[in-house]
Amino acid sequence: MKTLSIKVKNAFLSKDICMEKAREIISKGRISGMSELQLAHEIYFHALAFFFCEKVLLLRWVKRFADPIDMCDGGDTPFRRFVFAAFWIMTKGKK
């Protein structure tokens, strides 16, 4: 099983940038068993969690778990994938 860790970047607050990063990860075969969209959801959610906690200075433990973004073949648990997708749908993201 392959794993990959990437640092959270401010650019990952953009859904388009998250899709580009996901496309790159899949095209290089660094992670398998996930769609580009599933990867983009996870990257975006981690960036949202990290920068939200940084701005409001609450939930510092969440910030610690948000960075780096740890991914593995097949993706996260079904519940976490649901949460990642929900935040993708419910938020606007940067342009």
Biopython code that builds the backbone (N, CA, C, O; Angstrom):
import numpy as np
from Bio.PDB.StructureBuilder import StructureBuilder

atoms = [
    (1, "MET", "N", (0.850, -1.174, 0.000)),
    (1, "MET", "CA", (0.000, 0.000, 0.000)),
    (1, "MET", "C", (0.895, 1.237, 0.000)),
    (1, "MET", "O", (1.787, 1.380, 0.836)),
    (2, "LYS", "N", (0.635, 2.128, -0.959)),
    (2, "LYS", "CA", (1.410, 3.363, -1.046)),
    (2, "LYS", "C", (0.789, 4.426, -0.146)),
    (2, "LYS", "O", (-0.428, 4.490, 0.025)),
    (3, "THR", "N", (1.650, 5.249, 0.418)),
    (3, "THR", "CA", (1.211, 6.393, 1.211)),
    (3, "THR", "C", (1.902, 7.637, 0.682)),
    (3, "THR", "O", (2.940, 7.560, 0.025)),
    (4, "LEU", "N", (1.312, 8.774, 0.978)),
    (4, "LEU", "CA", (1.862, 10.042, 0.526)),
    (4, "LEU", "C", (1.499, 11.106, 1.552)),
    (4, "LEU", "O", (0.360, 11.175, 2.013)),
    (5, "SER", "N", (2.470, 11.929, 1.902)),
    (5, "SER", "CA", (2.230, 13.082, 2.783)),
    (5, "SER", "C", (2.622, 14.337, 2.032)),
    (5, "SER", "O", (3.708, 14.417, 1.457)),
    (6, "ILE", "N", (1.730, 15.320, 2.041)),
    (6, "ILE", "CA", (2.049, 16.619, 1.434)),
    (6, "ILE", "C", (1.720, 17.712, 2.436)),
    (6, "ILE", "O", (0.788, 17.593, 3.231)),
    (7, "LYS", "N", (2.505, 18.776, 2.382)),
    (7, "LYS", "CA", (2.298, 19.919, 3.267)),
    (7, "LYS", "C", (1.074, 20.716, 2.813)),
    (7, "LYS", "O", (0.812, 20.849, 1.618)),
    (8, "VAL", "N", (0.348, 21.231, 3.769)),
    (8, "VAL", "CA", (-0.785, 22.113, 3.476)),
    (8, "VAL", "C", (-0.236, 23.434, 2.940)),
    (8, "VAL", "O", (0.739, 23.970, 3.468)),
    (9, "LYS", "N", (-0.860, 23.946, 1.904)),
    (9, "LYS", "CA", (-0.508, 25.242, 1.333)),
    (9, "LYS", "C", (-1.769, 26.090, 1.262)),
    (9, "LYS", "O", (-2.879, 25.572, 1.141)),
    (10, "ASN", "N", (-1.580, 27.386, 1.339)),
    (10, "ASN", "CA", (-2.697, 28.320, 1.201)),
    (10, "ASN", "C", (-3.396, 28.119, -0.146)),
    (10, "ASN", "O", (-4.610, 28.293, -0.254)),
    (11, "ALA", "N", (-2.629, 27.754, -1.161)),
    (11, "ALA", "CA", (-3.200, 27.548, -2.500)),
    (11, "ALA", "C", (-4.258, 26.452, -2.502)),
    (11, "ALA", "O", (-5.138, 26.443, -3.362)),
    (12, "PHE", "N", (-4.178, 25.518, -1.539)),
    (12, "PHE", "CA", (-5.145, 24.417, -1.485)),
    (12, "PHE", "C", (-6.523, 24.869, -1.004)),
    (12, "PHE", "O", (-7.436, 24.051, -0.892)),
    (13, "LEU", "N", (-6.680, 26.146, -0.721)),
    (13, "LEU", "CA", (-8.015, 26.680, -0.436)),
    (13, "LEU", "C", (-8.793, 26.910, -1.736)),
    (13, "LEU", "O", (-9.967, 27.278, -1.708)),
    (14, "SER", "N", (-8.131, 26.691, -2.864)),
    (14, "SER", "CA", (-8.766, 26.773, -4.182)),
    (14, "SER", "C", (-9.114, 25.363, -4.646)),
    (14, "SER", "O", (-8.251, 24.486, -4.686)),
    (15, "LYS", "N", (-10.363, 25.151, -4.992)),
    (15, "LYS", "CA", (-10.794, 23.839, -5.472)),
    (15, "LYS", "C", (-10.099, 23.481, -6.784)),
    (15, "LYS", "O", (-9.783, 22.315, -7.020)),
    (16, "ASP", "N", (-9.860, 24.475, -7.635)),
    (16, "ASP", "CA", (-9.172, 24.215, -8.900)),
    (16, "ASP", "C", (-7.745, 23.727, -8.653)),
    (16, "ASP", "O", (-7.287, 22.795, -9.315)),
    (17, "ILE", "N", (-7.046, 24.343, -7.713)),
    (17, "ILE", "CA", (-5.676, 23.936, -7.384)),
    (17, "ILE", "C", (-5.690, 22.522, -6.791)),
    (17, "ILE", "O", (-4.818, 21.709, -7.095)),
    (18, "CYS", "N", (-6.674, 22.239, -5.952)),
    (18, "CYS", "CA", (-6.789, 20.888, -5.373)),
    (18, "CYS", "C", (-7.008, 19.841, -6.459)),
    (18, "CYS", "O", (-6.443, 18.749, -6.394)),
    (19, "MET", "N", (-7.817, 20.168, -7.444)),
    (19, "MET", "CA", (-8.045, 19.237, -8.553)),
    (19, "MET", "C", (-6.757, 19.032, -9.351)),
    (19, "MET", "O", (-6.448, 17.909, -9.751)),
    (20, "GLU", "N", (-6.008, 20.106, -9.584)),
    (20, "GLU", "CA", (-4.734, 19.985, -10.299)),
    (20, "GLU", "C", (-3.764, 19.084, -9.532)),
    (20, "GLU", "O", (-3.115, 18.221, -10.124)),
    (21, "LYS", "N", (-3.667, 19.284, -8.215)),
    (21, "LYS", "CA", (-2.771, 18.479, -7.389)),
    (21, "LYS", "C", (-3.209, 17.015, -7.396)),
    (21, "LYS", "O", (-2.375, 16.116, -7.505)),
    (22, "ALA", "N", (-4.506, 16.776, -7.282)),
    (22, "ALA", "CA", (-5.033, 15.413, -7.317)),
    (22, "ALA", "C", (-4.722, 14.746, -8.656)),
    (22, "ALA", "O", (-4.330, 13.580, -8.695)),
    (23, "ARG", "N", (-4.893, 15.472, -9.734)),
    (23, "ARG", "CA", (-4.605, 14.949, -11.078)),
    (23, "ARG", "C", (-3.124, 14.564, -11.183)),
    (23, "ARG", "O", (-2.779, 13.521, -11.740)),
    (24, "GLU", "N", (-2.267, 15.418, -10.643)),
    (24, "GLU", "CA", (-0.821, 15.147, -10.656)),
    (24, "GLU", "C", (-0.492, 13.881, -9.850)),
    (24, "GLU", "O", (0.280, 13.036, -10.304)),
    (25, "ILE", "N", (-1.070, 13.757, -8.679)),
    (25, "ILE", "CA", (-0.809, 12.595, -7.804)),
    (25, "ILE", "C", (-1.225, 11.303, -8.496)),
    (25, "ILE", "O", (-0.489, 10.316, -8.478)),
    (26, "ILE", "N", (-2.404, 11.314, -9.104)),
    (26, "ILE", "CA", (-2.907, 10.101, -9.771)),
    (26, "ILE", "C", (-2.083, 9.798, -11.026)),
    (26, "ILE", "O", (-1.738, 8.643, -11.279)),
    (27, "SER", "N", (-1.771, 10.827, -11.805)),
    (27, "SER", "CA", (-1.040, 10.592, -13.057)),
    (27, "SER", "C", (0.361, 10.044, -12.799)),
    (27, "SER", "O", (0.897, 9.309, -13.628)),
    (28, "LYS", "N", (0.954, 10.391, -11.670)),
    (28, "LYS", "CA", (2.285, 9.879, -11.326)),
    (28, "LYS", "C", (2.213, 8.549, -10.581)),
    (28, "LYS", "O", (3.245, 7.979, -10.229)),
    (29, "GLY", "N", (0.983, 8.046, -10.338)),
    (29, "GLY", "CA", (0.810, 6.762, -9.679)),
    (29, "GLY", "C", (1.212, 6.759, -8.214)),
    (29, "GLY", "O", (1.552, 5.714, -7.661)),
    (30, "ARG", "N", (1.173, 7.922, -7.588)),
    (30, "ARG", "CA", (1.589, 8.018, -6.189)),
    (30, "ARG", "C", (0.531, 7.492, -5.226)),
    (30, "ARG", "O", (0.857, 7.051, -4.124)),
    (31, "ILE", "N", (-0.735, 7.538, -5.637)),
    (31, "ILE", "CA", (-1.860, 7.004, -4.858)),
    (31, "ILE", "C", (-2.801, 6.332, -5.852)),
    (31, "ILE", "O", (-3.012, 6.837, -6.955)),
    (32, "SER", "N", (-3.363, 5.194, -5.460)),
    (32, "SER", "CA", (-4.339, 4.521, -6.325)),
    (32, "SER", "C", (-5.569, 4.169, -5.492)),
    (32, "SER", "O", (-5.549, 4.227, -4.263)),
    (33, "GLY", "N", (-6.625, 3.809, -6.188)),
    (33, "GLY", "CA", (-7.853, 3.416, -5.502)),
    (33, "GLY", "C", (-8.700, 4.587, -5.052)),
    (33, "GLY", "O", (-9.634, 4.417, -4.267)),
    (34, "MET", "N", (-8.380, 5.774, -5.543)),
    (34, "MET", "CA", (-9.173, 6.976, -5.269)),
    (34, "MET", "C", (-9.325, 7.742, -6.575)),
    (34, "MET", "O", (-8.442, 7.707, -7.432)),
    (35, "SER", "N", (-10.442, 8.427, -6.720)),
    (35, "SER", "CA", (-10.625, 9.273, -7.891)),
    (35, "SER", "C", (-9.928, 10.610, -7.660)),
    (35, "SER", "O", (-9.573, 10.952, -6.532)),
    (36, "GLU", "N", (-9.741, 11.356, -8.735)),
    (36, "GLU", "CA", (-9.170, 12.707, -8.599)),
    (36, "GLU", "C", (-10.032, 13.549, -7.674)),
    (36, "GLU", "O", (-9.519, 14.292, -6.837)),
    (37, "LEU", "N", (-11.337, 13.431, -7.828)),
    (37, "LEU", "CA", (-12.241, 14.232, -7.009)),
    (37, "LEU", "C", (-12.128, 13.862, -5.532)),
    (37, "LEU", "O", (-12.131, 14.748, -4.677)),
    (38, "GLN", "N", (-12.031, 12.580, -5.219)),
    (38, "GLN", "CA", (-11.869, 12.173, -3.821)),
    (38, "GLN", "C", (-10.578, 12.733, -3.228)),
    (38, "GLN", "O", (-10.568, 13.209, -2.093)),
    (39, "LEU", "N", (-9.499, 12.676, -3.991)),
    (39, "LEU", "CA", (-8.237, 13.255, -3.524)),
    (39, "LEU", "C", (-8.361, 14.755, -3.327)),
    (39, "LEU", "O", (-7.891, 15.298, -2.327)),
    (40, "ALA", "N", (-8.994, 15.426, -4.283)),
    (40, "ALA", "CA", (-9.170, 16.878, -4.175)),
    (40, "ALA", "C", (-9.991, 17.231, -2.940)),
    (40, "ALA", "O", (-9.680, 18.201, -2.249)),
    (41, "HIS", "N", (-11.024, 16.465, -2.657)),
    (41, "HIS", "CA", (-11.841, 16.692, -1.454)),
    (41, "HIS", "C", (-10.962, 16.647, -0.201)),
    (41, "HIS", "O", (-11.048, 17.520, 0.662)),
    (42, "GLU", "N", (-10.129, 15.630, -0.118)),
    (42, "GLU", "CA", (-9.292, 15.458, 1.077)),
    (42, "GLU", "C", (-8.275, 16.597, 1.214)),
    (42, "GLU", "O", (-8.085, 17.130, 2.307)),
    (43, "ILE", "N", (-7.635, 16.963, 0.131)),
    (43, "ILE", "CA", (-6.655, 18.051, 0.163)),
    (43, "ILE", "C", (-7.334, 19.355, 0.595)),
    (43, "ILE", "O", (-6.829, 20.073, 1.459)),
    (44, "TYR", "N", (-8.465, 19.644, -0.009)),
    (44, "TYR", "CA", (-9.205, 20.871, 0.287)),
    (44, "TYR", "C", (-9.654, 20.912, 1.748)),
    (44, "TYR", "O", (-9.509, 21.938, 2.412)),
    (45, "PHE", "N", (-10.196, 19.803, 2.249)),
    (45, "PHE", "CA", (-10.663, 19.772, 3.629)),
    (45, "PHE", "C", (-9.515, 20.032, 4.601)),
    (45, "PHE", "O", (-9.670, 20.801, 5.550)),
    (46, "HIS", "N", (-8.388, 19.410, 4.378)),
    (46, "HIS", "CA", (-7.244, 19.623, 5.266)),
    (46, "HIS", "C", (-6.819, 21.091, 5.264)),
    (46, "HIS", "O", (-6.500, 21.644, 6.316)),
    (47, "ALA", "N", (-6.812, 21.719, 4.096)),
    (47, "ALA", "CA", (-6.452, 23.142, 4.028)),
    (47, "ALA", "C", (-7.483, 23.988, 4.779)),
    (47, "ALA", "O", (-7.110, 24.891, 5.528)),
    (48, "LEU", "N", (-8.751, 23.710, 4.591)),
    (48, "LEU", "CA", (-9.794, 24.458, 5.319)),
    (48, "LEU", "C", (-9.607, 24.329, 6.827)),
    (48, "LEU", "O", (-9.635, 25.328, 7.546)),
    (49, "ALA", "N", (-9.417, 23.111, 7.302)),
    (49, "ALA", "CA", (-9.260, 22.878, 8.740)),
    (49, "ALA", "C", (-8.028, 23.595, 9.275)),
    (49, "ALA", "O", (-8.085, 24.237, 10.323)),
    (50, "PHE", "N", (-6.931, 23.487, 8.567)),
    (50, "PHE", "CA", (-5.674, 24.095, 9.015)),
    (50, "PHE", "C", (-5.804, 25.614, 9.115)),
    (50, "PHE", "O", (-5.480, 26.197, 10.150)),
    (51, "PHE", "N", (-6.272, 26.249, 8.053)),
    (51, "PHE", "CA", (-6.307, 27.709, 8.040)),
    (51, "PHE", "C", (-7.436, 28.278, 8.901)),
    (51, "PHE", "O", (-7.305, 29.387, 9.420)),
    (52, "PHE", "N", (-8.533, 27.550, 9.063)),
    (52, "PHE", "CA", (-9.576, 27.987, 9.988)),
    (52, "PHE", "C", (-9.020, 28.020, 11.405)),
    (52, "PHE", "O", (-9.189, 29.007, 12.121)),
    (53, "CYS", "N", (-8.362, 26.950, 11.804)),
    (53, "CYS", "CA", (-7.803, 26.880, 13.165)),
    (53, "CYS", "C", (-6.715, 27.925, 13.368)),
    (53, "CYS", "O", (-6.557, 28.452, 14.469)),
    (54, "GLU", "N", (-5.976, 28.222, 12.332)),
    (54, "GLU", "CA", (-4.932, 29.242, 12.430)),
    (54, "GLU", "C", (-5.533, 30.629, 12.652)),
    (54, "GLU", "O", (-4.995, 31.426, 13.421)),
    (55, "LYS", "N", (-6.636, 30.915, 11.986)),
    (55, "LYS", "CA", (-7.261, 32.241, 12.099)),
    (55, "LYS", "C", (-7.962, 32.450, 13.430)),
    (55, "LYS", "O", (-7.872, 33.531, 14.012)),
    (56, "VAL", "N", (-8.647, 31.452, 13.909)),
    (56, "VAL", "CA", (-9.444, 31.641, 15.129)),
    (56, "VAL", "C", (-8.721, 31.162, 16.389)),
    (56, "VAL", "O", (-9.217, 31.339, 17.502)),
    (57, "LEU", "N", (-7.559, 30.561, 16.207)),
    (57, "LEU", "CA", (-6.725, 30.099, 17.332)),
    (57, "LEU", "C", (-7.464, 29.148, 18.263)),
    (57, "LEU", "O", (-7.170, 29.080, 19.456)),
    (58, "LEU", "N", (-8.406, 28.428, 17.719)),
    (58, "LEU", "CA", (-9.113, 27.397, 18.478)),
    (58, "LEU", "C", (-8.744, 26.038, 17.911)),
    (58, "LEU", "O", (-8.225, 25.924, 16.800)),
    (59, "LEU", "N", (-9.018, 25.040, 18.678)),
    (59, "LEU", "CA", (-8.837, 23.668, 18.208)),
    (59, "LEU", "C", (-7.429, 23.422, 17.654)),
    (59, "LEU", "O", (-7.266, 22.885, 16.558)),
    (60, "ARG", "N", (-6.431, 23.819, 18.421)),
    (60, "ARG", "CA", (-5.048, 23.650, 17.967)),
    (60, "ARG", "C", (-4.727, 22.198, 17.625)),
    (60, "ARG", "O", (-3.894, 21.940, 16.756)),
    (61, "TRP", "N", (-5.379, 21.244, 18.299)),
    (61, "TRP", "CA", (-5.124, 19.842, 18.005)),
    (61, "TRP", "C", (-5.595, 19.486, 16.603)),
    (61, "TRP", "O", (-5.008, 18.619, 15.955)),
    (62, "VAL", "N", (-6.655, 20.149, 16.125)),
    (62, "VAL", "CA", (-7.126, 19.906, 14.756)),
    (62, "VAL", "C", (-6.065, 20.378, 13.770)),
    (62, "VAL", "O", (-5.776, 19.703, 12.783)),
    (63, "LYS", "N", (-5.497, 21.529, 14.045)),
    (63, "LYS", "CA", (-4.462, 22.085, 13.166)),
    (63, "LYS", "C", (-3.276, 21.125, 13.051)),
    (63, "LYS", "O", (-2.710, 20.956, 11.971)),
    (64, "ARG", "N", (-2.906, 20.499, 14.171)),
    (64, "ARG", "CA", (-1.781, 19.548, 14.160)),
    (64, "ARG", "C", (-2.079, 18.351, 13.261)),
    (64, "ARG", "O", (-1.184, 17.838, 12.590)),
    (65, "PHE", "N", (-3.329, 17.910, 13.248)),
    (65, "PHE", "CA", (-3.689, 16.751, 12.438)),
    (65, "PHE", "C", (-3.966, 17.113, 10.978)),
    (65, "PHE", "O", (-4.005, 16.234, 10.118)),
    (66, "ALA", "N", (-4.157, 18.387, 10.701)),
    (66, "ALA", "CA", (-4.464, 18.811, 9.339)),
    (66, "ALA", "C", (-3.214, 18.893, 8.459)),
    (66, "ALA", "O", (-3.311, 18.798, 7.235)),
    (67, "ASP", "N", (-2.053, 19.068, 9.071)),
    (67, "ASP", "CA", (-0.818, 19.234, 8.314)),
    (67, "ASP", "C", (0.269, 18.346, 8.893)),
    (67, "ASP", "O", (0.608, 18.486, 10.068)),
    (68, "PRO", "N", (0.817, 17.447, 8.113)),
    (68, "PRO", "CA", (0.658, 17.267, 6.680)),
    (68, "PRO", "C", (-0.610, 16.483, 6.336)),
    (68, "PRO", "O", (-1.264, 15.904, 7.204)),
    (69, "ILE", "N", (-0.926, 16.484, 5.059)),
    (69, "ILE", "CA", (-2.060, 15.716, 4.551)),
    (69, "ILE", "C", (-1.527, 14.313, 4.255)),
    (69, "ILE", "O", (-0.744, 14.120, 3.325)),
    (70, "ASP", "N", (-1.955, 13.351, 5.047)),
    (70, "ASP", "CA", (-1.510, 11.965, 4.878)),
    (70, "ASP", "C", (-2.561, 11.194, 4.098)),
    (70, "ASP", "O", (-3.709, 11.078, 4.525)),
    (71, "MET", "N", (-2.156, 10.668, 2.951)),
    (71, "MET", "CA", (-3.066, 9.915, 2.093)),
    (71, "MET", "C", (-2.496, 8.521, 1.864)),
    (71, "MET", "O", (-1.285, 8.311, 1.948)),
    (72, "CYS", "N", (-3.378, 7.575, 1.574)),
    (72, "CYS", "CA", (-2.923, 6.221, 1.250)),
    (72, "CYS", "C", (-3.845, 5.616, 0.195)),
    (72, "CYS", "O", (-4.970, 6.071, -0.017)),
    (73, "ASP", "N", (-3.331, 4.577, -0.458)),
    (73, "ASP", "CA", (-4.131, 3.885, -1.467)),
    (73, "ASP", "C", (-5.498, 3.524, -0.897)),
    (73, "ASP", "O", (-5.608, 3.064, 0.239)),
    (74, "GLY", "N", (-6.528, 3.736, -1.692)),
    (74, "GLY", "CA", (-7.879, 3.371, -1.295)),
    (74, "GLY", "C", (-8.620, 4.445, -0.520)),
    (74, "GLY", "O", (-9.839, 4.364, -0.370)),
    (75, "GLY", "N", (-7.915, 5.442, -0.028)),
    (75, "GLY", "CA", (-8.574, 6.555, 0.647)),
    (75, "GLY", "C", (-8.856, 6.324, 2.109)),
    (75, "GLY", "O", (-8.466, 5.313, 2.693)),
    (76, "ASP", "N", (-9.537, 7.278, 2.680)),
    (76, "ASP", "CA", (-9.853, 7.292, 4.108)),
    (76, "ASP", "C", (-11.126, 6.500, 4.380)),
    (76, "ASP", "O", (-11.670, 5.853, 3.485)),
    (77, "THR", "N", (-11.594, 6.557, 5.624)),
    (77, "THR", "CA", (-12.815, 5.843, 5.999)),
    (77, "THR", "C", (-14.020, 6.440, 5.266)),
    (77, "THR", "O", (-13.978, 7.602, 4.861)),
    (78, "PRO", "N", (-15.078, 5.669, 5.094)),
    (78, "PRO", "CA", (-16.268, 6.209, 4.426)),
    (78, "PRO", "C", (-16.814, 7.465, 5.108)),
    (78, "PRO", "O", (-17.241, 8.396, 4.425)),
    (79, "PHE", "N", (-16.807, 7.506, 6.438)),
    (79, "PHE", "CA", (-17.317, 8.690, 7.135)),
    (79, "PHE", "C", (-16.470, 9.911, 6.820)),
    (79, "PHE", "O", (-17.011, 10.980, 6.536)),
    (80, "ARG", "N", (-15.161, 9.772, 6.864)),
    (80, "ARG", "CA", (-14.286, 10.918, 6.560)),
    (80, "ARG", "C", (-14.447, 11.353, 5.116)),
    (80, "ARG", "O", (-14.449, 12.552, 4.836)),
    (81, "ARG", "N", (-14.582, 10.409, 4.190)),
    (81, "ARG", "CA", (-14.798, 10.782, 2.785)),
    (81, "ARG", "C", (-16.097, 11.563, 2.638)),
    (81, "ARG", "O", (-16.171, 12.504, 1.848)),
    (82, "PHE", "N", (-17.125, 11.174, 3.398)),
    (82, "PHE", "CA", (-18.393, 11.906, 3.385)),
    (82, "PHE", "C", (-18.180, 13.338, 3.879)),
    (82, "PHE", "O", (-18.674, 14.284, 3.264)),
    (83, "VAL", "N", (-17.455, 13.501, 4.975)),
    (83, "VAL", "CA", (-17.192, 14.839, 5.527)),
    (83, "VAL", "C", (-16.402, 15.669, 4.526)),
    (83, "VAL", "O", (-16.732, 16.833, 4.302)),
    (84, "PHE", "N", (-15.363, 15.093, 3.920)),
    (84, "PHE", "CA", (-14.559, 15.827, 2.935)),
    (84, "PHE", "C", (-15.451, 16.314, 1.789)),
    (84, "PHE", "O", (-15.355, 17.469, 1.373)),
    (85, "ALA", "N", (-16.312, 15.436, 1.286)),
    (85, "ALA", "CA", (-17.197, 15.792, 0.171)),
    (85, "ALA", "C", (-18.212, 16.856, 0.592)),
    (85, "ALA", "O", (-18.520, 17.761, -0.184)),
    (86, "ALA", "N", (-18.729, 16.751, 1.810)),
    (86, "ALA", "CA", (-19.715, 17.727, 2.288)),
    (86, "ALA", "C", (-19.112, 19.125, 2.347)),
    (86, "ALA", "O", (-19.751, 20.093, 1.934)),
    (87, "PHE", "N", (-17.892, 19.240, 2.855)),
    (87, "PHE", "CA", (-17.252, 20.559, 2.918)),
    (87, "PHE", "C", (-16.941, 21.085, 1.525)),
    (87, "PHE", "O", (-17.000, 22.292, 1.292)),
    (88, "TRP", "N", (-16.614, 20.203, 0.608)),
    (88, "TRP", "CA", (-16.356, 20.599, -0.780)),
    (88, "TRP", "C", (-17.631, 21.226, -1.359)),
    (88, "TRP", "O", (-17.582, 22.272, -2.006)),
    (89, "ILE", "N", (-18.762, 20.574, -1.119)),
    (89, "ILE", "CA", (-20.039, 21.037, -1.673)),
    (89, "ILE", "C", (-20.543, 22.311, -0.965)),
    (89, "ILE", "O", (-21.082, 23.212, -1.609)),
    (90, "MET", "N", (-20.363, 22.375, 0.349)),
    (90, "MET", "CA", (-20.960, 23.470, 1.140)),
    (90, "MET", "C", (-20.128, 24.757, 1.164)),
    (90, "MET", "O", (-20.612, 25.790, 1.627)),
    (91, "THR", "N", (-18.900, 24.712, 0.677)),
    (91, "THR", "CA", (-18.056, 25.916, 0.725)),
    (91, "THR", "C", (-17.698, 26.366, -0.684)),
    (91, "THR", "O", (-17.748, 25.593, -1.640)),
    (92, "LYS", "N", (-17.341, 27.620, -0.778)),
    (92, "LYS", "CA", (-17.078, 28.202, -2.092)),
    (92, "LYS", "C", (-15.645, 27.965, -2.573)),
    (92, "LYS", "O", (-15.441, 27.658, -3.748)),
    (93, "GLY", "N", (-14.677, 28.098, -1.717)),
    (93, "GLY", "CA", (-13.280, 27.983, -2.129)),
    (93, "GLY", "C", (-12.789, 29.271, -2.768)),
    (93, "GLY", "O", (-13.578, 30.096, -3.230)),
    (94, "LYS", "N", (-11.479, 29.425, -2.786)),
    (94, "LYS", "CA", (-10.855, 30.617, -3.382)),
    (94, "LYS", "C", (-10.771, 30.478, -4.890)),
    (94, "LYS", "O", (-10.750, 29.370, -5.425)),
    (95, "LYS", "N", (-10.725, 31.581, -5.548)),
    (95, "LYS", "CA", (-10.512, 31.609, -7.010)),
    (95, "LYS", "C", (-9.080, 31.904, -7.309)),
    (95, "LYS", "O", (-8.694, 31.971, -8.476)),
]
sb = StructureBuilder()
sb.init_structure("model")
sb.init_model(0)
sb.init_chain("A")
sb.init_seg("    ")
for serial, (resi, resn, name, xyz) in enumerate(atoms, 1):
    if name == "N":
        sb.init_residue(resn, " ", resi, " ")
    sb.init_atom(name, np.array(xyz, "f"), 0.0, 1.0, " ", f" {name:<3s}", serial, name[0])
structure = sb.get_structure()
